[in-house]
Amino acid sequence: MAPAQPELKKYLDKRLFVQLNGSRKVIGVLRGYDVFLNIVLDEAVEEKEGGEKVRIGMVQQVIRGNSVVMLEALERIGGDDRNHQR
């Protein structure tokens, strides 16, 4: 039996909202991940209280998996079969 892994492949190159421990909130584009749910975000910004957004990291931001509480896609994931005929 293969070890369990996070199924984040469909989220690659998509903009995500990431809720972290301590009520921290980060938005960025998912560029990579590993089996520990460590994630790499591009264009990462932290949303502070009051709605202020602060860019974090120089190019890419690595977020440790044990600090991730929730991930939410901010873009459509997968295809929309309703618009395809045949």
Sequence and secondary structure as in RCSB ss.txt:
>XXXX:A:sequence
MAPAQPELKKYLDKRLFVQLNGSRKVIGVLRGYDVFLNIVLDEAVEEKEGGEKVRIGMVQQVIRGNSVVMLEALE
RIGGDDRNHQR
>XXXX:A:secstr
        GGGTTSEEEEEEGGG EEEEEEEEE TT  EEEEEEEEE GGG EEE SSSEEEE GGGEEEEEESS
  S  GGG   
